[in-house]
Amino acid sequence: MERTPFLLPSQAFEPAYLRLYRSGELQRRAARAQEALAACRLCPRACGVNRLADERGVCRTGRRAVVSSAFPHFGEEDCLRGWRGSGTLFFAWCNLRCVFCQNEEISHRGQGREVTAEELAALMLALQEEGVHNLNLVTPEHVVPQILEALVLAVEQGLRLPIVYNT
């Protein structure tokens, strides 16, 4: 018996963020998430720094997310990667610092570059253009406000991929 990856037919699935966008709720959530950066309590460490002013706390991330890489990843489980890959966005400076982390160089050492919301949206759209099955956000916990800000911009430009929140 031939083994094939499990994939949802693309025409039968609509990511929930598209409904949220149409209702205006995605934009409201993105704005509230941005406000949370003023006295950061995004993670249990609750450092309280003003990331809007580019202060850096436990996660060492200021106003902008740091993206280590963005590419079609074929090392994920079959149901995520399919045959065209999972559109992986690796974020640097994880706030958890797990001793068993498989992405330690990225998540602990901060490899990558700071990106604006516009640049992050462009990366999302470029991965979609490459034909990946989903956007796979790796180590996203500390940059959810930046992701939501970029997501609004990307939806306005045609983003429609499912999102994998990969911790």
C-alpha positions as CSV (number, residue, x, y, z in Angstrom):
1,M,0.0,0.0,0.0
2,E,1.4,3.4,-1.0
3,R,1.8,5.9,1.8
4,T,0.5,9.4,1.0
5,P,0.4,12.5,3.1
6,F,-2.9,13.6,4.6
7,L,-3.9,17.0,3.2
8,L,-7.2,18.9,3.2
9,P,-8.5,19.8,-0.2
10,S,-7.6,23.4,-0.5
11,Q,-10.9,24.4,-2.0
12,A,-12.8,23.0,1.0
13,F,-10.8,24.8,3.7
14,E,-10.8,28.5,4.7
15,P,-8.5,29.6,7.5
16,A,-10.3,31.2,10.4
17,Y,-8.2,34.3,10.2
18,L,-9.9,35.2,6.9
19,R,-13.4,35.3,8.6
20,L,-11.8,37.3,11.4
21,Y,-10.4,39.8,8.9
22,R,-13.7,40.2,7.1
23,S,-15.5,41.0,10.4
24,G,-12.8,43.4,11.5
25,E,-11.9,41.3,14.5
26,L,-8.4,40.4,13.2
27,Q,-7.5,44.1,13.0
28,R,-8.9,44.7,16.5
29,R,-6.9,41.8,17.9
30,A,-3.7,43.0,16.1
31,A,-4.2,46.4,17.6
32,R,-4.7,45.0,21.1
33,A,-1.7,42.8,20.8
34,Q,0.4,45.8,19.8
35,E,-0.8,47.6,22.9
36,A,0.4,44.7,25.0
37,L,4.0,45.4,23.9
38,A,4.0,48.6,25.9
39,A,4.4,46.7,29.2
40,C,5.2,43.2,27.9
41,R,3.5,40.3,29.6
42,L,3.3,38.0,26.6
43,C,5.0,35.2,28.3
44,P,5.0,33.9,31.9
45,R,8.2,35.7,32.6
46,A,6.2,39.0,32.5
47,C,9.3,41.3,32.2
48,G,7.2,44.4,31.6
49,V,9.6,46.2,29.3
50,N,8.2,48.6,26.7
51,R,8.9,46.8,23.5
52,L,7.1,49.5,21.5
53,A,10.1,51.7,22.5
54,D,12.4,48.9,21.4
55,E,13.3,47.9,25.0
56,R,14.5,44.3,25.3
57,G,13.5,42.0,28.1
58,V,13.8,38.2,28.6
59,C,13.2,37.4,25.0
60,R,15.7,40.0,23.7
61,T,13.2,41.1,21.1
62,G,12.1,44.7,20.7
63,R,9.5,46.2,18.5
64,R,10.4,44.1,15.5
65,A,10.4,40.3,15.1
66,V,13.7,38.7,14.3
67,V,13.4,36.1,11.4
68,S,16.1,33.6,11.1
69,S,14.9,32.0,7.9
70,A,11.9,31.6,5.7
71,F,11.7,28.6,3.3
72,P,9.7,25.6,2.2
73,H,10.6,23.0,4.8
74,F,10.5,19.3,4.0
75,G,11.6,18.0,7.4
76,E,8.2,18.3,9.1
77,E,5.6,15.5,9.5
78,D,4.0,14.3,6.3
79,C,0.6,16.0,7.1
80,L,2.4,19.4,7.4
81,R,4.9,19.2,4.6
82,G,2.8,17.5,1.9
83,W,4.8,17.4,-1.4
84,R,5.5,21.1,-1.7
85,G,6.8,21.8,1.8
86,S,5.6,23.7,4.8
87,G,6.3,27.4,4.6
88,T,8.5,27.7,7.6
89,L,9.2,31.1,9.3
90,F,11.8,30.6,12.1
91,F,11.7,33.3,14.7
92,A,14.8,34.0,16.8
93,W,15.1,34.8,20.5
94,C,12.7,32.3,22.1
95,N,11.7,33.3,25.6
96,L,11.5,29.8,26.9
97,R,15.1,28.7,26.6
98,C,14.4,25.0,26.9
99,V,17.6,23.0,27.5
100,F,16.5,20.3,25.1
101,C,15.7,22.8,22.2
102,Q,16.4,21.3,18.8
103,N,16.7,24.9,17.3
104,E,19.1,26.3,19.9
105,E,21.2,28.3,17.5
106,I,18.2,30.1,16.2
107,S,16.1,30.4,19.3
108,H,18.8,31.1,21.9
109,R,21.5,32.9,19.9
110,G,19.4,35.3,17.9
111,Q,20.5,34.4,14.4
112,G,18.5,36.4,11.8
113,R,17.5,39.9,11.0
114,E,14.8,42.3,12.3
115,V,11.9,42.7,10.0
116,T,9.1,45.2,9.8
117,A,5.5,44.1,9.5
118,E,5.6,44.8,5.8
119,E,8.7,42.7,5.4
120,L,7.1,39.8,7.4
121,A,3.9,40.0,5.3
122,A,6.1,39.9,2.2
123,L,7.8,36.7,3.4
124,M,4.4,35.1,4.1
125,L,3.2,36.0,0.6
126,A,6.5,34.8,-1.0
127,L,6.1,31.4,0.7
128,Q,2.5,31.2,-0.6
129,E,3.8,32.1,-4.1
130,E,6.3,29.2,-3.9
131,G,3.3,26.8,-3.4
132,V,3.8,25.6,0.2
133,H,0.8,24.0,1.9
134,N,0.8,26.2,5.0
135,L,2.7,28.9,7.0
136,N,4.6,27.2,9.8
137,L,5.5,29.7,12.5
138,V,8.3,28.3,14.5
139,T,9.0,29.8,18.0
140,P,6.2,32.4,17.6
141,E,5.2,32.9,21.3
142,H,7.1,36.2,21.9
143,V,6.2,37.8,18.5
144,V,2.5,37.2,18.3
145,P,1.7,41.0,18.1
146,Q,4.2,41.4,15.2
147,I,2.8,38.3,13.4
148,L,-0.8,39.6,13.8
149,E,0.2,43.0,12.4
150,A,1.9,41.4,9.4
151,L,-1.0,38.9,9.0
152,V,-3.5,41.8,8.5
153,L,-1.2,43.3,5.7
154,A,-0.7,39.9,4.1
155,V,-4.4,39.1,4.0
156,E,-5.0,42.4,2.3
157,Q,-2.6,41.2,-0.4
158,G,-4.1,37.8,-0.8
159,L,-2.7,35.5,1.8
160,R,-5.0,32.4,2.2
161,L,-2.8,29.6,3.6
162,P,-3.5,27.7,6.8
163,I,-1.2,28.7,9.7
164,V,0.7,26.2,11.9
165,Y,1.6,27.6,15.4
166,N,4.8,25.5,16.0
167,T,6.1,25.9,19.5
